[in-house]
Amino acid sequence: MCILSEDNKDIDDFIKNIRGMSVSETGYTGPFDKFTNFDELYSWLKPIALETQYSVYPGSLCLMSFTEFTLWILYIDTFSISQNQCREFIRRREANMNKVSQAGDSLQYFPAEGVLVSFETTGTENLNGLNNANPTDQSMLWPFVKIHFKDQQVQSPIDILKQCSYELSISSLLYYDYWRDESVLIKIINNGQALYVHTLHFGYQSRYLEIENKLAIITGGPLFDSLYEFNRMYFYWGDVGECGSENQMNDQFYAMEVQMVHFKQEYGSYENATRYDDGICIVSFFGQISDEDNIDLKNLVTNLNVIQTSDQYLVGRFNNYFSWLLPIAEENQYYTFPGSLTKDPYTQCVIWIVYKNTFKISQTQLSTFRTLVGSDQQMITSTKRREIQPLNNRPLCWT
């Protein structure tokens, strides 16, 4: 905004029509009725909006809860307004007849700390393709801005290093129909290569009756208001010791890693979702060796004898077998970053969410997983996992 001595005639009509709105709860419907659309009401902003120079940064609301889930876009050019026209805004009053608060009364400014990024576009790009920003800038924009990373730039698995991460303040993750009595119906199968879990279709036909299934959904956090549908689940463990996970955290492998795989519902299917940068969400939990058995794992571990060899399976409710993951999910402390599938073709389509805290598993319980036999008649382990991939300055956030 630029203060002029003379009125800006382009906004004169707008100024004149706010004069009947001194009290915020009057239900005023006066002269504004003549405006039929946004373009007519705010036409004086259009010349600025058509410009191609602006700055962008992730930030917070300026009022109320100051929640940090806002992407700010600030145009470099300004509109003009006179002192007289400014006074019309200052005259506005709240319902209690006090003057509307002015920003300068209590505004505190915070340092940008390298977050602010400026762009000059041709007018055809949008915020989904900020390839002209350097990796450091991208790190500060993701996940508020959808970014297409170059091939091989954000491969998985990785070593999640605390010193390479930055804090992210966003809403909590929300889970639906995972940990309730009538949770999603799943099939746990020894597929000859891994212990694998997938959801069953609606109207699953059991031996005796047709069972109505439901969807398990995750949303919130770095997914914002998008819905991701639970699709499958993988387990990884080693043949000896405590080196079984795919990902590392602070240079440390874990005895087990459990990965819950979801696809973005609007893309229709898992296969189609892999074509998009934000198509897949993998939620990962690490298992750490403990001296004593984890009693919450008992139901799953006991039933592993049913699926000792390839193509054997069992069916049940998610909560019956995986209630031990709930306490970790409730703590809402995790790392999140863009990455890839860890199996060929290693498509970069994944939003990874990796929880900091671990579940406990004893050596005795872990040895039961190691008795599962694959299609090659060898014990199933994750010793053939993909090697750790470089971070490449990718966004690595924690919350």
Stockholm file with secondary structure:
# STOCKHOLM 1.0

chainA/1-399         MCILSEDNKDIDDFIKNIRGMSVSETGYTGPFDKFTNFDELYSWLKPIALETQYSVYPGSLCLMSFTEFTLWILYIDTFSISQNQCREFIRRREANMNKVSQAGDSLQYFPAEGVLVSFETTGTENLNGLNNANPTDQSMLWPFVKIHFKDQQVQSPIDILKQCSYELSISSLLYYDYWRDESVLIKIINNGQALYVHTLHFGYQSRYLEIENKLAIITGGPLFDSLYEFNRMYFYWGDVGECGSENQMNDQFYAMEVQMVHFKQEYGSYENATRYDDGICIVSFFGQISDEDNIDLKNLVTNLNVIQTSDQYLVGRFNNYFSWLLPIAEENQYYTFPGSLTKDPYTQCVIWIVYKNTFKISQTQLSTFRTLVGSDQQMITSTKRREIQPLNNRPLCWT
#=GR chainA/1-399 SS CEEESSCCGGGHHHHHTTTTCSSTTSCCCSGGGGCCSHHHHTGGGHHHHTSCEEEEEEECCSSTTCCSCEEEEEESSCCEEEHHHHHHHHTCBCTTSCBCCCGGGTCCCCCCTTCCEEEECCSSCCTTCCTTSCHHHHHHHTTTSCCCCCTTSSCSSBEECGGGCEECCCCCEEEESSSSTTCCEEEEEECSSSEEEEECCTTEECSSSEECCCCCEEEEGGGTTCCEEEEEEEEEECSSTTCCCSSEETTBCCSEEEEEEEEEGGGCSHHHHTTSTTSEEEEEEEEEEESSCCGGGHHHHHGGGGGCSTTCEEEEEHHHHHGGGHHHHHHCCEEEEEECCSSTTCCSCEEEEEEEEEEEEEHHHHHHHTTCBCTTSSBCCSTTCCCCBCCTTCCCEEC
#=GC SS_cons         CEEESSCCGGGHHHHHTTTTCSSTTSCCCSGGGGCCSHHHHTGGGHHHHTSCEEEEEEECCSSTTCCSCEEEEEESSCCEEEHHHHHHHHTCBCTTSCBCCCGGGTCCCCCCTTCCEEEECCSSCCTTCCTTSCHHHHHHHTTTSCCCCCTTSSCSSBEECGGGCEECCCCCEEEESSSSTTCCEEEEEECSSSEEEEECCTTEECSSSEECCCCCEEEEGGGTTCCEEEEEEEEEECSSTTCCCSSEETTBCCSEEEEEEEEEGGGCSHHHHTTSTTSEEEEEEEEEEESSCCGGGHHHHHGGGGGCSTTCEEEEEHHHHHGGGHHHHHHCCEEEEEECCSSTTCCSCEEEEEEEEEEEEEHHHHHHHTTCBCTTSSBCCSTTCCCCBCCTTCCCEEC
//
